[in-house]
Amino acid sequence: MVDLSSMFNKDLVFTDIKADDKFDFFRIASEKLVSLDYIENSFEHALIEREKEYPTGLNLGDFGIAIPHTDSIHVKKQFISVFKMTDAIKFTQMGTDDEEVEAKYIFVLGIKDPKSQVAYLASLISLLTNQQFLDALSQAHTKGGIKEILSRTFD
């Protein structure tokens, strides 16, 4: 397991995000992350292509999450960004071709070292399958609330 705390930046928490579908979400997220100089302009297209090959939706019981990510060449600075959607959007379940997940929270990863991508994903999935963390996250309705949960988790 790797330490995720250095990847979370409180300025990369976004709430009340409206998107028509995952492709619209990729556009919105990429625009925000490009403007903050975390990613290359190629990130959006790379996310779309990777999502087609390797879906990132996670069905966690009553909770749907997605963790889209792509190759390190599209990342300028390592990060995990959290997006709370106004309405859940459909992602394909990780490891399937056709099962859908309604994702209300989306954790976008930008990993610089390709060798550590699997370790970071495993650590994030471990966190996201922690029921106490999910319960706290589901009760957070504001950017400040989400930031507080992340601070408590990583401080």
Backbone as a chain_set.jsonl record, in Angstrom:
{"seq": "MVDLSSMFNKDLVFTDIKADDKFDFFRIASEKLVSLDYIENSFEHALIEREKEYPTGLNLGDFGIAIPHTDSIHVKKQFISVFKMTDAIKFTQMGTDDEEVEAKYIFVLGIKDPKSQVAYLASLISLLTNQQFLDALSQAHTKGGIKEILSRTFD", "coords": {"N": [[0.84, -1.186, 0.0], [0.396, 2.271, -0.65], [1.014, 5.652, 0.429], [-1.598, 7.812, 0.256], [-2.006, 10.417, 0.987], [-0.391, 12.55, 0.102], [-1.3, 12.964, -2.423], [-3.83, 14.031, -2.382], [-5.34, 17.12, -2.737], [-6.758, 19.848, -1.317], [-7.807, 21.834, -2.893], [-8.68, 20.557, -5.077], [-11.199, 19.515, -4.882], [-14.441, 19.232, -5.916], [-17.818, 20.213, -6.076], [-21.361, 19.729, -6.723], [-21.406, 19.175, -9.481], [-22.506, 19.058, -12.741], [-23.21, 16.846, -15.296], [-23.887, 15.447, -18.477], [-23.242, 12.856, -19.211], [-20.642, 10.325, -18.868], [-18.694, 11.13, -20.675], [-19.134, 13.841, -21.039], [-18.582, 14.556, -18.442], [-15.803, 13.934, -18.383], [-14.847, 15.952, -20.044], [-15.525, 18.283, -18.567], [-14.107, 17.841, -16.137], [-11.486, 17.688, -17.128], [-11.136, 20.271, -18.18], [-11.151, 21.787, -15.805], [-8.897, 20.717, -14.48], [-6.823, 21.187, -16.309], [-6.808, 23.969, -16.265], [-5.792, 24.389, -13.752], [-3.278, 23.496, -14.054], [-2.546, 20.785, -13.73], [-2.689, 18.738, -15.543], [-2.011, 17.605, -18.935], [-3.215, 18.872, -22.104], [-4.0, 16.686, -23.547], [-5.138, 14.887, -21.834], [-7.983, 14.521, -21.519], [-8.866, 13.178, -23.91], [-7.3, 10.891, -23.656], [-8.339, 9.801, -21.28], [-10.925, 9.089, -22.143], [-10.357, 7.131, -24.109], [-9.017, 5.213, -22.537], [-10.998, 4.528, -20.697], [-12.806, 3.202, -22.317], [-11.45, 0.827, -22.835], [-10.686, -0.123, -20.287], [-12.845, -0.12, -17.963], [-13.914, 1.963, -15.169], [-15.792, 2.044, -13.128], [-17.104, 1.47, -9.856], [-19.085, -0.594, -7.973], [-20.279, -0.225, -4.909], [-22.16, -1.438, -3.18], [-24.678, 0.375, -1.875], [-23.523, 2.518, -2.932], [-22.109, 4.188, -5.619], [-19.143, 4.628, -7.386], [-16.558, 6.102, -9.38], [-13.288, 5.753, -10.728], [-11.618, 7.187, -12.747], [-8.67, 7.258, -14.77], [-5.504, 7.702, -16.433], [-2.662, 7.254, -18.642], [0.632, 8.192, -17.486], [1.973, 10.079, -19.051], [0.241, 12.088, -19.647], [-0.044, 13.604, -17.458], [0.877, 16.311, -15.422], [1.355, 17.044, -12.731], [1.19, 15.009, -9.905], [-1.894, 13.767, -8.565], [-5.061, 13.401, -6.804], [-8.298, 14.003, -7.551], [-11.479, 15.007, -6.384], [-14.8, 14.663, -7.273], [-18.067, 15.558, -6.681], [-21.055, 14.66, -7.907], [-23.995, 16.331, -9.102], [-26.129, 14.839, -10.063], [-26.066, 11.334, -10.329], [-23.922, 9.67, -12.672], [-23.589, 7.326, -15.372], [-21.21, 4.773, -15.347], [-19.235, 2.139, -16.677], [-18.965, -0.936, -14.971], [-15.99, -1.815, -13.326], [-13.924, -4.294, -14.689], [-15.891, -5.473, -16.226], [-17.912, -5.604, -19.246], [-20.422, -4.663, -19.631], [-21.983, -4.144, -17.348], [-23.485, -1.613, -15.444], [-22.706, 1.224, -13.385], [-23.98, 3.6, -11.199], [-22.513, 6.458, -10.674], [-21.95, 8.698, -8.142], [-19.936, 9.957, -6.87], [-16.771, 10.821, -8.083], [-13.483, 9.971, -8.433], [-10.773, 11.298, -9.747], [-7.711, 10.298, -10.997], [-4.308, 11.24, -11.212], [-1.396, 10.029, -12.025], [2.053, 10.095, -11.806], [4.238, 8.3, -11.906], [4.439, 5.512, -13.751], [5.001, 2.93, -12.871], [4.042, 2.782, -10.313], [1.333, 2.906, -10.48], [-0.557, 0.77, -10.149], [-0.253, 0.216, -7.424], [-1.107, 2.646, -6.255], [-3.769, 2.683, -7.147], [-4.731, 0.373, -5.856], [-4.49, 1.156, -3.167], [-6.268, 3.333, -3.12], [-8.687, 2.053, -3.785], [-8.884, 0.389, -1.574], [-9.313, 2.326, 0.427], [-11.76, 3.334, -0.509], [-13.43, 1.197, -0.14], [-13.78, 1.106, 2.509], [-16.12, 1.107, 4.917], [-16.703, 3.004, 6.914], [-15.447, 5.324, 5.953], [-16.938, 5.646, 3.556], [-19.513, 6.043, 4.619], [-19.159, 8.488, 5.967], [-18.462, 10.1, 3.782], [-20.826, 9.988, 2.278], [-22.473, 11.521, 3.831], [-21.513, 14.024, 3.526], [-22.209, 17.087, 2.169], [-21.237, 19.349, 1.112], [-18.482, 21.197, -0.341], [-16.679, 21.945, 1.658], [-17.35, 20.053, 3.624], [-16.572, 17.638, 2.418], [-13.842, 18.142, 2.116], [-13.15, 18.248, 4.822], [-13.566, 15.572, 5.645], [-11.613, 14.302, 4.08], [-9.352, 15.545, 5.146], [-9.424, 14.603, 7.814], [-9.082, 11.923, 7.296], [-6.508, 11.781, 6.237], [-4.781, 13.206, 7.865]], "CA": [[0.0, 0.0, 0.0], [1.121, 3.541, -0.698], [0.393, 6.754, 1.154], [-2.356, 8.659, -0.664], [-2.204, 11.769, 1.523], [0.308, 13.566, -0.692], [-1.985, 13.134, -3.705], [-5.055, 14.81, -2.194], [-5.186, 18.562, -2.592], [-8.091, 20.352, -0.98], [-8.292, 22.681, -3.985], [-9.145, 19.68, -6.154], [-12.504, 18.972, -4.503], [-15.474, 19.97, -6.64], [-19.165, 19.73, -5.769], [-22.466, 20.193, -7.573], [-20.986, 19.065, -10.877], [-23.558, 18.533, -13.613], [-22.703, 16.314, -16.561], [-24.882, 14.629, -19.171], [-22.761, 11.475, -19.201], [-19.231, 10.276, -18.458], [-17.863, 11.867, -21.629], [-19.295, 15.243, -20.66], [-17.814, 14.7, -17.204], [-14.372, 13.968, -18.712], [-14.578, 17.293, -20.571], [-15.601, 19.229, -17.453], [-12.983, 17.588, -15.227], [-10.239, 18.043, -17.814], [-11.041, 21.737, -18.234], [-10.77, 22.266, -14.469], [-7.543, 20.277, -14.151], [-5.902, 21.91, -17.197], [-6.71, 25.358, -15.794], [-4.977, 24.374, -12.531], [-1.96, 23.034, -14.494], [-2.247, 19.438, -13.253], [-2.69, 17.771, -16.644], [-1.8, 18.052, -20.311], [-4.453, 18.969, -22.883], [-4.299, 15.353, -24.079], [-5.698, 14.062, -20.757], [-9.39, 14.178, -21.766], [-8.944, 12.129, -24.933], [-6.686, 9.685, -23.094], [-9.322, 9.231, -20.348], [-11.992, 8.466, -22.932], [-9.837, 5.903, -24.721], [-8.722, 4.231, -21.494], [-12.27, 4.096, -20.115], [-13.386, 2.224, -23.248], [-10.713, -0.437, -22.68], [-10.62, -0.537, -18.884], [-13.84, 0.661, -17.218], [-13.459, 2.326, -13.826], [-16.88, 2.133, -12.164], [-17.089, 0.544, -8.72], [-20.349, -0.713, -7.269], [-19.959, -0.483, -3.505], [-23.445, -1.597, -2.514], [-25.55, 1.531, -2.1], [-22.654, 3.623, -3.309], [-21.409, 4.029, -6.883], [-17.972, 5.501, -7.511], [-15.686, 5.819, -10.519], [-11.92, 6.231, -10.513], [-10.949, 7.295, -14.044], [-7.251, 7.619, -14.786], [-4.876, 7.361, -17.706], [-1.205, 7.13, -18.605], [1.372, 9.27, -16.822], [2.447, 11.109, -19.988], [-0.783, 13.128, -19.727], [-0.113, 14.196, -16.117], [1.978, 17.216, -15.078], [1.575, 16.924, -11.284], [0.435, 13.899, -9.333], [-3.061, 14.247, -7.822], [-6.376, 12.772, -6.796], [-9.328, 15.034, -7.499], [-12.773, 14.455, -5.994], [-15.951, 15.342, -7.86], [-19.385, 15.105, -6.239], [-21.982, 14.985, -8.972], [-25.364, 16.704, -8.739], [-26.857, 13.605, -10.364], [-25.148, 10.244, -10.671], [-23.772, 9.356, -14.092], [-23.293, 5.912, -15.591], [-19.904, 4.26, -15.728], [-19.222, 0.686, -16.752], [-18.341, -1.568, -13.811], [-14.626, -2.297, -13.513], [-13.82, -5.725, -14.926], [-16.999, -5.959, -17.051], [-18.138, -4.859, -20.48], [-21.799, -4.218, -19.791], [-22.654, -3.791, -16.095], [-23.349, -0.179, -15.205], [-22.648, 1.758, -12.027], [-24.412, 4.999, -11.092], [-21.465, 7.088, -9.859], [-22.254, 10.019, -7.581], [-18.607, 10.499, -6.562], [-15.765, 10.401, -9.053], [-12.119, 10.267, -7.999], [-9.905, 11.311, -10.928], [-6.315, 10.108, -10.597], [-3.202, 11.612, -12.076], [-0.233, 9.354, -11.44], [3.251, 10.407, -12.598], [5.122, 7.14, -12.052], [3.623, 4.404, -14.241], [5.276, 1.704, -12.11], [3.307, 2.78, -9.048], [-0.099, 3.086, -10.735], [-1.328, -0.315, -9.539], [-0.205, 0.392, -5.968], [-1.989, 3.771, -5.91], [-5.149, 2.236, -7.351], [-5.072, -0.564, -4.78], [-4.67, 1.938, -1.936], [-7.503, 4.105, -3.228], [-9.807, 1.114, -3.701], [-8.961, -0.006, -0.164], [-9.97, 3.43, 1.126], [-13.14, 3.459, -0.967], [-14.221, 0.071, 0.359], [-13.888, 1.275, 3.961], [-17.498, 1.541, 5.141], [-16.714, 4.223, 7.722], [-15.135, 6.419, 5.027], [-18.085, 5.829, 2.663], [-20.61, 6.636, 5.39], [-18.833, 9.903, 6.174], [-18.526, 10.762, 2.478], [-22.225, 10.109, 1.861], [-23.093, 12.567, 4.649], [-20.913, 15.318, 3.167], [-23.002, 17.701, 1.105], [-20.572, 20.566, 0.648], [-17.045, 21.109, -0.605], [-16.033, 21.986, 2.97], [-17.574, 18.775, 4.292], [-15.711, 16.633, 1.782], [-12.461, 18.483, 2.496], [-12.985, 17.866, 6.229], [-13.425, 14.111, 5.686], [-10.291, 13.983, 3.541], [-8.356, 15.998, 6.133], [-9.439, 13.65, 8.94], [-8.579, 10.635, 6.815], [-5.091, 11.815, 5.902], [-3.954, 13.956, 8.82]], "C": [[0.884, 1.248, 0.0], [0.329, 4.603, 0.063], [-0.281, 7.697, 0.154], [-2.403, 10.119, -0.244], [-1.539, 12.847, 0.673], [-0.394, 13.847, -2.023], [-3.267, 13.953, -3.595], [-4.708, 16.269, -1.977], [-6.583, 19.121, -2.374], [-8.662, 21.274, -2.053], [-8.824, 21.862, -5.158], [-10.408, 18.923, -5.76], [-13.561, 19.857, -5.153], [-16.837, 19.363, -6.333], [-20.169, 20.324, -6.747], [-22.081, 20.224, -9.047], [-22.11, 18.405, -11.678], [-22.918, 18.081, -14.918], [-23.778, 15.418, -17.169], [-24.522, 13.149, -19.137], [-21.269, 11.502, -18.851], [-18.328, 11.06, -19.409], [-17.944, 13.372, -21.38], [-18.522, 15.512, -19.371], [-16.314, 14.793, -17.501], [-13.974, 15.35, -19.243], [-14.523, 18.314, -19.431], [-14.394, 19.073, -16.526], [-11.666, 18.016, -15.861], [-10.063, 19.55, -17.902], [-10.581, 22.298, -16.892], [-9.306, 21.937, -14.174], [-6.484, 20.913, -15.051], [-5.71, 23.325, -16.67], [-5.864, 25.473, -14.525], [-3.571, 23.817, -12.783], [-1.558, 21.675, -13.913], [-2.083, 18.439, -14.39], [-2.366, 18.45, -17.971], [-3.164, 18.147, -21.01], [-4.906, 17.614, -23.424], [-5.026, 14.453, -23.075], [-7.129, 13.611, -21.065], [-9.512, 13.038, -22.772], [-8.38, 10.81, -24.4], [-7.625, 9.008, -22.087], [-10.407, 8.474, -21.101], [-11.524, 7.135, -23.501], [-9.575, 4.821, -23.675], [-10.006, 3.677, -20.892], [-12.959, 3.065, -21.009], [-12.752, 0.85, -23.056], [-10.792, -1.003, -21.268], [-11.588, 0.311, -18.058], [-13.434, 0.86, -15.76], [-14.578, 2.478, -12.8], [-16.739, 1.088, -11.069], [-18.455, 0.569, -8.053], [-20.031, -1.129, -5.844], [-21.25, -0.598, -2.7], [-24.361, -0.444, -2.862], [-24.792, 2.708, -2.692], [-21.982, 3.304, -4.635], [-20.321, 5.078, -7.01], [-17.278, 5.148, -8.817], [-14.318, 6.407, -10.22], [-11.164, 6.303, -11.854], [-9.508, 7.793, -13.914], [-6.69, 7.224, -16.146], [-3.357, 7.369, -17.544], [-0.521, 8.394, -18.084], [1.847, 10.368, -17.777], [1.466, 12.28, -20.113], [-0.904, 13.916, -18.422], [1.109, 15.08, -15.886], [2.365, 17.085, -13.609], [0.664, 15.83, -10.756], [-0.716, 14.42, -8.465], [-4.155, 13.191, -7.736], [-7.371, 13.911, -6.63], [-10.671, 14.371, -7.224], [-13.883, 15.321, -6.584], [-17.227, 14.727, -7.294], [-20.389, 15.603, -7.268], [-23.336, 15.41, -8.408], [-26.273, 15.498, -8.926], [-25.839, 12.558, -10.78], [-25.092, 10.066, -12.191], [-23.277, 7.924, -14.233], [-21.855, 5.702, -16.038], [-20.047, 2.754, -15.845], [-18.434, 0.143, -15.572], [-16.956, -2.091, -14.183], [-14.644, -3.819, -13.7], [-14.967, -6.315, -15.734], [-17.067, -5.137, -18.335], [-19.509, -4.2, -20.514], [-22.538, -3.87, -18.499], [-22.402, -2.319, -15.799], [-23.39, 0.156, -13.724], [-23.105, 3.21, -12.104], [-23.443, 5.696, -10.138], [-21.88, 8.497, -9.445], [-20.953, 10.742, -7.211], [-17.624, 9.942, -7.576], [-14.408, 10.902, -8.565], [-11.225, 10.165, -9.228], [-8.462, 11.248, -10.451], [-5.37, 10.614, -11.667], [-1.933, 11.075, -11.44], [0.967, 9.565, -12.36], [4.126, 9.187, -12.866], [4.301, 5.93, -12.494], [3.83, 3.103, -13.461], [4.468, 1.633, -10.823], [1.793, 2.903, -9.236], [-0.944, 2.015, -10.05], [-1.367, -0.162, -8.023], [-1.112, 1.536, -5.523], [-3.453, 3.38, -6.07], [-5.595, 1.301, -6.236], [-5.318, 0.174, -3.471], [-5.966, 2.731, -1.973], [-8.721, 3.193, -3.127], [-9.98, 0.626, -2.273], [-9.666, 1.073, 0.656], [-11.451, 3.48, 0.772], [-14.015, 2.284, -0.554], [-14.308, 0.073, 1.88], [-15.261, 1.878, 4.255], [-17.588, 2.829, 5.95], [-16.422, 5.452, 6.845], [-16.326, 6.703, 4.11], [-19.261, 6.473, 3.379], [-20.379, 8.126, 5.596], [-18.96, 10.677, 4.864], [-19.975, 10.975, 2.045], [-22.968, 11.185, 2.647], [-22.567, 13.961, 4.309], [-21.666, 15.907, 1.981], [-22.352, 18.952, 0.533], [-19.098, 20.284, 0.378], [-16.281, 21.085, 0.719], [-16.175, 20.682, 3.724], [-16.694, 17.669, 3.729], [-14.255, 16.883, 2.148], [-12.181, 18.059, 3.931], [-12.783, 16.358, 6.364], [-12.047, 13.702, 5.179], [-9.195, 14.393, 4.514], [-8.27, 15.027, 7.3], [-8.837, 12.312, 8.531], [-7.066, 10.647, 6.671], [-4.22, 12.611, 6.85], [-3.621, 13.113, 10.032]], "O": [[1.972, 1.262, 0.577], [-0.87, 4.457, 0.301], [0.383, 8.302, -0.687], [-2.8, 10.975, -1.035], [-2.077, 13.946, 0.541], [-0.113, 14.853, -2.674], [-3.741, 14.506, -4.588], [-3.879, 16.605, -1.131], [-7.485, 18.879, -3.175], [-9.875, 21.473, -2.114], [-9.355, 22.418, -6.119], [-10.656, 17.82, -6.248], [-13.573, 21.074, -4.964], [-16.993, 18.142, -6.33], [-19.882, 21.268, -7.483], [-22.39, 21.175, -9.765], [-22.593, 17.329, -11.325], [-22.183, 18.831, -15.56], [-24.49, 14.717, -16.451], [-25.401, 12.292, -19.044], [-20.706, 12.561, -18.573], [-17.303, 11.596, -18.986], [-16.947, 14.085, -21.495], [-17.888, 16.557, -19.222], [-15.626, 15.64, -16.932], [-12.896, 15.855, -18.928], [-13.588, 19.111, -19.345], [-13.74, 20.056, -16.175], [-10.828, 18.634, -15.206], [-8.956, 20.055, -17.718], [-9.724, 23.181, -16.845], [-8.565, 22.784, -13.676], [-5.363, 21.154, -14.604], [-4.588, 23.83, -16.63], [-5.287, 26.526, -14.253], [-2.773, 23.682, -11.855], [-0.383, 21.436, -13.636], [-1.421, 17.414, -14.23], [-2.435, 19.671, -18.112], [-4.144, 17.563, -20.549], [-6.085, 17.432, -23.724], [-5.481, 13.368, -23.438], [-7.452, 12.437, -20.89], [-10.189, 12.044, -22.509], [-8.929, 9.741, -24.669], [-7.701, 7.78, -22.044], [-10.762, 7.353, -20.736], [-12.22, 6.127, -23.385], [-9.877, 3.649, -23.9], [-10.092, 2.483, -20.606], [-13.623, 2.156, -20.511], [-13.44, -0.17, -23.11], [-10.945, -2.21, -21.079], [-11.197, 1.344, -17.514], [-12.711, 0.045, -15.186], [-14.339, 2.99, -11.707], [-16.308, -0.037, -11.321], [-18.926, 1.621, -7.622], [-19.572, -2.244, -5.598], [-21.414, 0.058, -1.671], [-24.775, -0.298, -4.012], [-25.367, 3.773, -2.922], [-21.349, 2.257, -4.767], [-20.55, 6.263, -6.772], [-17.396, 4.023, -9.305], [-14.202, 7.43, -9.544], [-10.195, 5.574, -12.068], [-9.187, 8.628, -13.068], [-7.329, 6.501, -16.909], [-2.843, 7.479, -16.431], [-1.031, 9.505, -18.228], [2.1, 11.489, -17.335], [1.823, 13.339, -20.627], [-1.762, 14.79, -18.295], [2.24, 14.657, -16.123], [3.548, 17.022, -13.274], [-0.506, 15.75, -11.13], [-0.549, 15.387, -7.721], [-4.169, 12.22, -8.492], [-7.288, 14.687, -5.678], [-10.968, 13.305, -7.762], [-13.901, 16.54, -6.417], [-17.446, 13.521, -7.411], [-20.551, 16.806, -7.472], [-23.769, 14.913, -7.368], [-27.084, 15.177, -8.058], [-24.877, 12.852, -11.49], [-26.078, 10.283, -12.895], [-22.633, 7.381, -13.335], [-21.358, 6.349, -16.959], [-20.894, 2.157, -15.181], [-17.384, 0.673, -15.209], [-16.776, -2.727, -15.222], [-15.307, -4.536, -12.95], [-15.024, -7.531, -15.916], [-16.384, -4.125, -18.489], [-19.749, -3.295, -21.313], [-23.645, -3.336, -18.569], [-21.274, -1.835, -15.886], [-24.022, -0.535, -12.925], [-22.665, 3.96, -12.975], [-23.549, 5.535, -8.922], [-22.125, 9.365, -10.283], [-20.88, 11.97, -7.236], [-17.638, 8.752, -7.889], [-14.216, 12.092, -8.32], [-10.948, 9.063, -9.702], [-8.04, 12.041, -9.609], [-5.602, 10.44, -12.864], [-1.456, 11.606, -10.437], [0.907, 9.253, -13.549], [4.696, 9.063, -13.95], [3.544, 5.378, -11.696], [2.928, 2.268, -13.4], [4.233, 0.545, -10.297], [1.054, 2.993, -8.256], [-1.955, 2.339, -9.428], [-2.408, -0.388, -7.405], [-1.814, 1.411, -4.519], [-4.283, 3.711, -5.224], [-6.71, 1.423, -5.729], [-6.256, -0.151, -2.744], [-6.685, 2.799, -0.976], [-9.69, 3.533, -2.447], [-11.108, 0.467, -1.807], [-10.521, 0.764, 1.486], [-12.298, 3.649, 1.649], [-15.24, 2.384, -0.619], [-14.852, -0.859, 2.472], [-15.534, 3.02, 3.888], [-18.461, 3.658, 5.695], [-17.072, 6.489, 6.982], [-16.687, 7.861, 3.904], [-19.933, 7.342, 2.824], [-21.294, 8.932, 5.423], [-19.504, 11.781, 4.842], [-20.312, 12.028, 1.504], [-23.982, 11.704, 2.181], [-23.123, 14.963, 4.76], [-21.748, 15.291, 0.918], [-22.859, 19.543, -0.421], [-18.549, 19.271, 0.811], [-15.347, 20.3, 0.886], [-15.239, 20.242, 4.391], [-16.139, 16.862, 4.476], [-13.518, 15.945, 2.453], [-11.095, 17.563, 4.229], [-11.918, 15.916, 7.12], [-11.389, 12.852, 5.779], [-8.216, 13.668, 4.689], [-7.175, 14.664, 7.731], [-8.165, 11.653, 9.324], [-6.407, 9.645, 6.948], [-3.009, 12.68, 6.645], [-2.933, 13.58, 10.939]]}, "num_chains": 1, "name": "protein.A"}
